Every structure is written in C-alpha cells, then in structure tokens.
Amino acid sequence: MKIKNIIIAGSVCFLTLFSCTDINENVYDKYPADEFYGSPEGADIALANVYAQIPGDFVRENASGVGYAGADNGWYDMNCMSSDEQVIPHRNTGDWQQDFARLHKHEWLPTDFIIDNTWNWLYKAVYNANLAVSLLEKANADASKVAEAKTLRAFFYYLLIDDYGDVPFFTDNNTTVDKIPQSSRKEIFDFIVKELNENVELLSGTKGGNYYGRFNKWAGYTLLAKVYLNAQVYTGTPKWNEALAACNKVADGGFTLHSGAADASNPLGSKYYELFGDVLPDDETILPIFATLDIVSRNVYAVRSLYGPHAQALFGYSGWNGTIVPKEFFLKYEENDIRRNQFLFGEQPGGFNYTLDVASLDNPGADPQAGVRNVKFYPATPRTGGGASNDFPIFRYADVILMIAECHARLGNAAAAKPFVDQIRQRAGLNALDHNPSLDEIYNERGFELNWEGHRRQDMIRFDKFLLANEFRPASPAFRKLFPIPTNALNANRGLKQNPGY
C-alpha cells in the first residue's frame, strides 16, 4: 500500500512543532507568525489544520463521528440515510439505534444527535478555514495557498446551505457564537460563487502527488459546478449554462474514465472497483479523502454493512450488521451492469442469506440477515473490525460527465447529453442508449454510478424525487428538503430562526 502524503504530511509537520528534540532542527514555533506562515512549510501547516477536518473518524467511546465521510453519525450518514440508497435498520435482535431509520423515514428532529453533530463539525471546519485565511493573508503567503484556504471555506459553506438553508455566516472569528448573524441561503450562495470565481484560477493545476486529497484547480471548478448545478434549489434561479462552463473547465484537466475491464484479481471482478480502494486512480479521481486505518481516518462502509459472521468468514473479523440497500433501489440495476457486483444478496458462501425484503426498519426492526448489503468499498488493508483503509472519492470525473449531460438536457439539448450518458453506461458494460436520454434516465444513471458516494440526497432534491413515498414511508412534506437548525445551536444563538416545519 502506498503512503498517502497530503494530510499525513501536514499533520506530521504540525505535530513536529511540539515534538522536536534535535537541537539542530529548525524550531518553527519560535519564528514570528508572519514569517512562518508566509513560508511554504508554514502555509501548508495552516492548511493542514483545515484539511484535517474532512476525513471521517470517530472516538470509539461515544461513536461521535466527524468529517465528510468514513465514519458513523456524521455528514455522510445524515445525507445518505435520508435518501433512497441506504439505511441502517434497527434490528429485531436489539442492535442499532433508531436514528438512521428516522432519517430514512424523514422523521428526524432538531434534537437528533446526527443533525447536531454534523452542524458542529461544519462550523468547526469554517472556524479553522477562517483562521487559515487570516494567518495566510497576514503573512502575505503565496496566493495559491490563500486561494486554497478560501476554497476550503467555500466548500464547507456549500455543505451548510445544502443541508440547513439559511445559516449563521461569518468570515472573522472575532465574533462570539451568540452574535453571529444568520444569512439567507442566497446571500451565502453569492458569497461562495464570488469566492470560487476569484480564487479557483489561482489554485495549483497539479494532479496527484502532493495534491492528492487537496483542492487543486480541477477540484475547485468541480465544486463551482456543483454550486451552480444546484442554484435553482438554493436561490430559485437556475444556472445551467454556468454549471456547464465550470464542468468544461474540469474537462480541460485531462481526466478520463478509469477502466471497467474485467479483472480476476479484483474481489469484485473489475478494474472499476479500483476507484474505491486504496490510493484512488488519478485518471478519474478529482478530490479524494485518503485513509489509513488508525493513522488518518478510516472507511467503515463495507464492514458496517456485512452481517457479523459473514464478515468473519470473509475477512477474519466480525461485521457490524448495519447498512442495507433498499430493494427498490437495488432492483433498478440491470443484471449485466458491473456496478451491480458491489451488492451482496441471496445465498452467500458459508450458509448466509441476505433477503431482498425488509419487513421493518424500526418496530420491531429487521431480521439479522434482512436486506441487500454493499461492499463497494471492499476493505483495503490495513483493515480491522473497526474499518479499512479505502480512500473516499468526494469528486470524480464520472460525476462531472453526468453533470454535463444533465446541463445539456435541462437546456433543451438531450441529443448533446446522449454521448456523455453513453460513456458511463458503456464503461459499466451496458449498451449505449438507442434514444436521447430523459432527465429521469440521467437521474437514474447518477444513482447507478454514484451510489454511496454522498450525492444522492442532493440529486433527489434537484430532480424533485426526495419527497416521494417509498416502501417505508408515505410522501414527505416539503419542509423535509432542509434539515432543522439543531436545538443546541438555537439555544446558543437566540438570534437564529428555525427552518419552517420544525
């Protein structure tokens, strides 16, 4: 396994400030701050403190997962469990709390731990990004490093308005929590767009190497495309042309789809699954989170899905018997689609049997082996019962290709969308479409390609699918398109206004 060297390197540099014993080493913490943070090493340390917020990790004692993805009870679970692609049911054996089932059934409350945990993580990340911007600007650091800090801040604010709508907004940390004003979703959208348009071209164009896991120019344009893609949701005004232009900028980065060829050495039978293993291929990967178990982050998603004894038989350690894929989502896949290989259902070697049907999510709960399981992130070493070392793709080029297709279709040119949809289908071993794609077909293709990667809730809202009834709940009221401002945040800042419906 290759050593991943961005956040690790930055974190090691940060730790070095407090652990140097060799008197011949440079003692960076004695430098004047402006001189230190103006240096390449100092600038990277300021940024490392922000990047360290992204990988998912947790404290085992209370399972307080933080980060974008990789662990429990954080941003990933809040956004993915509330969609149609996955859920952790309460088991009729007493396993698993009902928070995940409530998310899937659109019954979450402002007091729920995952709602509060995600909010706190995002604002800690914003605070650290503000600090980095301040330190780097005062030190006259290289413009690309200041741009990187501002792009990171824009990323966190994008996640905040996507989930919570109108939220507290600040760029100066010298403001107490109770005095931070609540800004409208549109105001923060305008800020994000302005920051990205002013800074993305200043970012490094380097792919991979020291920029594996960092916002380079191509990741910056992908973020800008995502913001524009959802402009109608955020502001009421669509920005399809702007989204398409940003996607085309990403295409200038020389990305291609990774091979989907058969590979007998891969546990899931295709090179396609290298996109979800250890050290993701940079032909398609735009922005990954890297993970090395018990060093930087972890990836729990496969071990969390598998039934305990089944994981024991496959890997030598017990699974958590958690996440399932709802039957309706799974059955949409064509049988010869290589992306179907990630799902485990029916009889398994060793006498295990994952049933398609799940009778209950919460009361009395699901049988122990009920539900389709997912090993898209087939555990990479080092791995234990606590997770694995699979990296996680925040952005990859397949997503950009499908965004291009969607923009063309929404602009009334489905014929221009077709070759982009066909690229994704043919890589998956399917035939090209014999007609121009509809928006529903593009939506479905996004689900097939990007499941379990953190995009589904946002896609469902943009395509007006999020409120529809499913096998576990009736149609939802419109206010569920936003999560509530957590009760703890309202108590800390009496000036905040709760989202309607809560």
C-alpha positions in Angstrom: 0.0 0.0 0.0 1.3 3.4 -0.9 1.7 6.0 1.8 -0.7 8.9 1.3 1.1 12.1 1.8 -1.0 15.2 2.0 -2.9 15.4 5.3 -0.5 13.0 6.8 2.4 15.2 5.8 0.7 18.3 7.0 -0.3 16.7 10.3 3.2 15.4 10.8 4.6 18.9 10.2 2.0 20.2 12.7 3.0 17.7 15.3 6.7 18.4 14.7 6.2 21.8 16.2 5.6 20.2 19.6 7.9 17.2 19.4 11.3 18.3 18.2 14.2 17.2 20.3 17.1 17.6 17.9 18.7 21.0 18.7 19.9 21.2 15.1 16.3 21.2 13.7 14.6 24.4 12.9 12.2 25.4 15.7 9.4 26.8 13.7 7.2 27.8 16.6 9.8 30.5 17.6 9.5 32.2 14.2 7.4 35.4 14.0 3.9 34.3 12.8 4.0 36.4 9.7 7.4 35.0 8.7 6.4 31.4 9.5 3.0 31.3 7.7 4.4 33.1 4.8 6.8 30.2 4.2 5.8 27.2 2.1 6.1 24.9 5.1 4.1 27.3 7.3 1.4 27.8 4.8 0.9 24.0 4.4 0.6 23.7 8.2 -2.1 26.3 8.3 -3.9 24.4 5.5 -3.4 21.0 7.1 -5.4 22.1 10.1 -8.3 22.7 7.8 -7.9 19.6 5.7 -7.8 17.6 8.9 -11.5 18.3 9.3 -12.5 16.5 6.2 -11.6 12.8 6.8 -14.2 10.9 8.7 -13.1 9.5 12.1 -14.7 8.8 15.4 -14.0 8.5 19.1 -14.9 4.9 19.9 -16.2 5.6 23.4 -19.2 7.7 22.2 -19.2 7.0 18.4 -19.1 10.8 17.8 -18.3 10.5 14.1 -17.0 13.7 12.4 -15.9 14.5 9.0 -17.3 14.3 5.5 -17.2 10.5 5.1 -15.6 7.4 6.6 -17.2 7.1 10.0 -20.5 6.9 11.7 -23.0 9.6 12.8 -21.8 12.5 10.7 -22.4 14.3 7.4 -22.3 11.2 5.3 -24.9 9.4 7.3 -27.2 12.4 7.6 -27.2 12.9 3.8 -27.1 9.3 2.6 -29.5 7.7 5.1 -32.2 10.3 4.3 -32.0 9.3 0.6 -33.3 6.1 -1.1 -29.9 4.4 -1.4 -29.2 3.1 2.1 -30.3 2.8 5.6 -29.3 1.1 8.9 -32.4 -0.5 10.3 -32.9 -1.2 13.9 -32.6 -5.0 14.2 -35.1 -7.1 16.0 -32.2 -8.5 18.0 -31.9 -5.1 19.6 -28.9 -3.9 17.6 -28.6 -0.3 16.3 -30.3 2.8 17.5 -33.3 4.2 15.5 -31.7 7.4 14.4 -30.9 6.0 11.0 -34.4 4.6 10.4 -35.8 8.0 11.4 -33.6 9.7 8.8 -34.7 7.3 6.1 -38.4 7.7 7.1 -38.0 11.5 7.2 -38.9 11.7 10.9 -35.7 13.4 12.2 -35.9 16.0 14.9 -33.9 19.2 15.7 -32.6 17.4 18.8 -31.2 14.4 17.0 -27.5 13.7 17.6 -26.6 13.3 13.9 -28.2 16.7 13.0 -26.3 18.4 15.8 -23.0 16.5 15.2 -22.9 17.5 11.5 -23.7 21.2 12.3 -20.9 21.3 14.9 -18.4 19.7 12.6 -19.1 22.1 9.8 -18.8 25.1 11.9 -15.6 23.9 13.5 -14.3 23.5 9.9 -15.5 27.0 8.9 -13.7 28.4 12.0 -10.4 26.6 11.1 -10.7 27.8 7.5 -11.3 31.4 8.6 -8.2 31.1 10.8 -6.1 29.8 7.9 -7.3 32.6 5.6 -6.4 35.2 8.3 -2.9 33.7 9.0 -2.0 33.3 5.4 -3.2 36.8 4.3 -1.4 38.5 7.2 1.8 36.6 6.3 1.5 37.5 2.6 1.6 33.8 1.8 1.7 32.6 -1.8 -1.6 33.5 -3.5 -2.3 29.9 -4.3 -2.3 28.9 -0.6 -4.6 31.8 0.3 -6.9 30.7 -2.6 -6.8 27.1 -1.2 -8.0 28.2 2.2 -10.8 30.3 0.7 -11.9 27.4 -1.5 -12.0 25.1 1.5 -14.1 27.6 3.4 -16.5 27.9 0.3 -16.7 24.1 0.4 -17.9 24.0 4.0 -20.4 26.8 3.5 -21.7 24.9 0.4 -22.4 21.9 2.6 -24.0 24.1 5.2 -26.5 25.8 2.9 -27.2 22.5 1.1 -28.3 20.8 4.3 -29.6 23.7 6.5 -30.6 26.6 4.2 -30.2 29.9 6.0 -27.4 29.6 8.4 -25.0 31.7 10.6 -22.4 33.3 8.4 -19.0 34.7 9.5 -15.6 35.1 8.0 -14.0 36.7 11.1 -13.5 34.5 14.1 -13.6 37.5 16.5 -17.3 37.1 16.9 -19.0 35.2 19.7 -21.4 32.5 18.8 -24.4 34.3 20.2 -23.7 37.3 17.9 -23.1 35.6 14.6 -25.8 36.7 12.2 -28.0 34.3 10.2 -27.7 34.9 6.4 -30.0 33.7 3.7 -29.2 30.8 1.5 -28.9 33.1 -1.5 -26.6 35.5 0.3 -24.2 32.7 1.2 -24.6 31.2 -2.3 -23.5 34.5 -3.8 -20.5 34.6 -1.4 -19.5 31.1 -2.4 -19.7 31.8 -6.1 -17.7 35.0 -5.7 -15.0 33.4 -3.7 -14.6 30.5 -6.1 -14.6 32.7 -9.2 -11.9 34.9 -7.6 -9.8 32.0 -6.4 -10.1 28.8 -8.4 -7.7 30.0 -11.2 -5.1 30.8 -8.5 -5.1 27.1 -7.4 -2.4 24.7 -8.5 -3.1 22.7 -11.6 -1.1 19.8 -10.3 -2.9 16.4 -10.2 -1.9 13.8 -7.7 1.4 13.7 -5.9 1.4 16.4 -3.2 -2.1 17.5 -4.4 -3.7 14.1 -3.8 -6.5 15.0 -1.4 -6.2 18.8 -1.8 -8.2 21.4 -3.7 -6.3 21.9 -7.0 -7.8 23.9 -9.8 -9.8 21.0 -11.1 -11.4 20.2 -7.8 -12.2 23.9 -7.4 -14.0 24.0 -10.7 -15.9 20.8 -9.8 -17.1 22.5 -6.6 -18.1 25.6 -8.6 -20.0 23.3 -11.0 -21.8 21.6 -8.1 -22.8 25.0 -6.6 -24.2 26.2 -10.0 -25.9 22.9 -10.6 -28.0 23.4 -7.5 -28.5 27.1 -7.9 -32.2 26.8 -8.6 -32.7 24.8 -5.3 -30.6 27.4 -3.4 -31.8 30.6 -4.9 -34.8 29.9 -7.2 -32.8 30.9 -10.3 -31.2 28.1 -12.4 -27.5 28.4 -13.6 -27.3 25.5 -16.1 -25.0 27.4 -18.5 -22.7 28.4 -15.7 -22.6 24.9 -14.4 -21.8 23.6 -17.9 -19.0 26.1 -18.3 -17.4 25.0 -15.0 -17.7 21.4 -15.9 -15.9 22.1 -19.2 -13.1 23.7 -17.2 -12.7 20.4 -15.3 -12.6 18.6 -18.7 -9.6 20.7 -19.6 -7.7 18.9 -16.8 -7.2 15.8 -18.9 -9.4 13.4 -16.8 -10.8 10.2 -18.3 -12.9 7.4 -17.1 -11.0 4.7 -15.4 -11.1 1.2 -17.0 -14.1 -1.0 -16.3 -12.3 -4.1 -17.8 -12.7 -7.5 -16.1 -10.0 -8.2 -13.5 -9.9 -11.6 -11.9 -7.5 -10.3 -9.2 -10.1 -7.8 -8.0 -12.5 -9.2 -5.4 -15.4 -7.6 -7.3 -14.2 -8.7 -10.7 -13.4 -5.4 -12.4 -10.8 -2.7 -12.5 -13.7 -0.3 -12.0 -13.6 -1.0 -8.2 -10.0 0.4 -8.0 -11.9 3.7 -7.9 -13.0 2.8 -4.3 -9.9 1.0 -3.0 -6.6 2.3 -1.5 -5.0 5.3 -3.3 -7.6 6.1 -5.9 -6.5 6.3 -9.6 -5.9 9.9 -10.7 -7.2 9.4 -14.2 -10.7 9.8 -12.9 -10.4 10.8 -9.2 -10.6 14.6 -8.8 -10.7 15.0 -5.0 -10.3 12.1 -2.6 -10.2 11.7 1.1 -7.4 9.4 2.0 -7.5 6.9 4.8 -5.0 4.7 6.5 -6.7 2.9 9.4 -5.8 4.2 12.9 -3.5 6.8 11.3 -5.6 9.1 9.3 -9.4 8.4 9.1 -10.9 5.1 8.2 -13.6 3.7 5.9 -16.3 1.7 7.8 -18.8 1.3 5.0 -18.2 -2.4 4.0 -17.7 -3.8 7.4 -20.6 -1.8 8.7 -22.9 -3.4 6.1 -22.0 -7.0 6.5 -23.6 -9.5 8.9 -21.1 -10.3 11.7 -20.3 -14.0 11.0 -20.3 -13.3 7.2 -17.6 -10.7 7.6 -15.7 -13.0 9.9 -15.7 -15.7 7.2 -14.6 -13.3 4.5 -12.0 -11.1 6.4 -11.3 -12.7 9.7 -13.2 -10.1 11.8 -16.8 -9.5 12.6 -19.1 -7.2 10.6 -21.4 -4.7 12.2 -24.6 -5.9 10.5 -25.8 -2.4 9.8 -26.3 -0.7 6.4 -28.6 -2.2 3.8 -29.7 -1.2 0.3 -33.5 -0.8 -0.1 -34.9 -3.3 -2.5 -36.4 -0.7 -4.8 -33.1 1.0 -5.3 -31.2 -2.3 -5.9 -33.7 -3.7 -8.4 -33.2 -0.8 -10.8 -29.8 -2.1 -11.8 -29.5 -4.3 -15.0 -28.2 -7.7 -14.3 -25.1 -7.3 -16.6 -24.1 -4.0 -15.1 -20.7 -4.3 -13.5 -21.8 -1.9 -10.8 -24.2 -4.5 -9.6 -21.2 -6.5 -8.4 -20.9 -4.4 -5.3 -24.2 -5.7 -3.9 -24.5 -9.0 -1.9 -27.9 -10.6 -1.8 -29.4 -14.1 -1.6 -27.4 -17.1 -0.6 -23.7 -16.4 0.3 -20.9 -18.9 0.8 -20.9 -20.3 4.3 -24.7 -20.5 4.6 -25.6 -16.9 4.9 -28.6 -15.4 3.1 -29.4 -11.8 2.6 -33.0 -11.4 1.8 -34.3 -8.7 -0.6 -37.3 -7.9 1.6 -37.0 -6.0 4.9 -40.2 -6.1 6.9 -39.5 -3.3 9.3 -36.9 -0.5 9.9 -37.8 0.3 13.5 -40.6 -1.5 15.2 -39.9 -4.4 15.7 -37.0 -3.9 13.3 -35.3 -6.0 10.6 -34.3 -9.7 10.9 -30.5 -10.1 11.2 -29.9 -11.1 7.6 -32.6 -9.0 6.0 -31.5 -6.5 3.4 -29.1 -6.3 0.4 -25.5 -5.5 1.5 -22.9 -3.3 -0.2 -19.2 -3.8 -0.5 -18.4 -1.1 -3.0 -15.6 -0.1 -0.6 -14.3 -3.6 -0.4 -11.9 -3.4 2.6 -8.4 -2.4 1.8 -5.5 -3.1 4.1 -4.8 -2.2 6.8 -8.2 -3.3 7.9 -9.8 -4.5 11.2 -13.3 -4.8 12.6 -13.1 -1.0 13.1 -12.9 -0.2 9.4 -10.5 -0.2 6.5 -8.0 2.0 4.6 -10.1 2.7 1.5 -9.9 6.2 0.3 -13.1 8.0 -0.5 -14.0 10.0 -3.7 -15.5 13.3 -2.9 -15.4 14.3 -6.6 -14.6 12.1 -9.6 -14.9 12.7 -13.3 -17.8 10.3 -13.9 -19.9 12.7 -11.8 -18.7 15.7 -14.0 -19.6 13.8 -17.1 -23.1 13.2 -15.8 -23.4 16.8 -14.7 -22.5 17.8 -18.3 -25.3 15.5 -19.6 -27.8 17.0 -17.1 -27.0 20.5 -18.1 -27.4 19.8 -21.8 -30.7 18.1 -21.1 -32.0 20.9 -18.9 -31.0 23.4 -21.6 -33.2 21.5 -24.1 -30.5 19.6 -25.9 -30.9 16.0 -25.0 -29.0 14.9 -28.1 -25.9 16.6 -26.8 -26.4 14.8 -23.5 -26.5 11.3 -25.0 -22.8 10.7 -25.7 -22.0 11.6 -22.1 -24.6 9.2 -20.6 -23.4 6.5 -23.1 -19.8 6.9 -21.8 -20.9 6.0 -18.3 -23.2 3.2 -19.4 -20.6 1.6 -21.7 -17.9 1.7 -19.1 -20.4 -0.3 -16.9 -20.7 -2.9 -19.6 -24.1 -1.7 -20.9 -25.2 -0.8 -24.4 -25.4 2.8 -25.5 -28.9 4.2 -25.4 -31.0 3.9 -28.6 -32.6 7.3 -27.9 -31.8 10.6 -26.3 -31.8 10.5 -22.5 -34.6 11.9 -20.5 -33.9 13.8 -17.2 -35.3 10.7 -15.4 -32.8 8.5 -17.1 -29.9 10.9 -16.2 -31.1 10.9 -12.6 -31.2 7.1 -12.6 -27.7 6.9 -14.1 -26.4 9.2 -11.4 -27.8 6.8 -8.8 -26.3 3.7 -10.5 -22.9 5.3 -10.8 -22.6 7.4 -7.7 -24.4 5.4 -5.0 -22.9 5.5 -1.5 -20.7 8.5 -2.5 -22.6 11.2 -0.8 -24.6 12.7 -3.7 -28.0 11.1 -3.6 -29.9 13.4 -1.3 -28.9 16.4 -3.3 -29.7 14.7 -6.6 -33.1 13.6 -5.3 -34.0 17.2 -4.2 -32.8 18.7 -7.5 -34.8 16.2 -9.6 -37.9 16.5 -7.3 -37.7 12.9 -6.1 -36.9 13.4 -2.4 -40.4 13.8 -1.1 -41.9 10.8 -2.9 -43.3 7.9 -0.9 -41.3 4.7 -0.7 -41.8 1.2 0.9 -41.0 2.5 4.4 -42.9 5.9 4.5 -45.6 8.0 2.8 -44.8 11.1 0.8 -43.0 13.7 2.9 -43.9 17.4 3.4 -41.8 20.0 1.6 -40.1 21.2 4.7 -38.1 18.0 4.8 -35.9 19.2 2.0 -34.0 21.0 4.7 -32.7 19.7 7.9 -33.6 21.7 11.1 -31.3 24.1 12.8 -30.2 22.0 15.8 -31.8 22.8 19.1 -28.4 23.4 20.7 -27.5 25.9 18.1 -30.8 27.8 18.7 -30.1 27.8 22.4 -26.5 29.2 21.9 -27.6 31.9 19.5 -31.1 33.3 20.2 -31.0 35.4 17.0 -31.3 32.3 14.8 -34.6 31.4 13.2 -35.6 27.8 12.8 -36.5 26.4 9.4 -40.2 26.1 8.7 -41.9 22.9 9.8 -39.7 22.3 12.8 
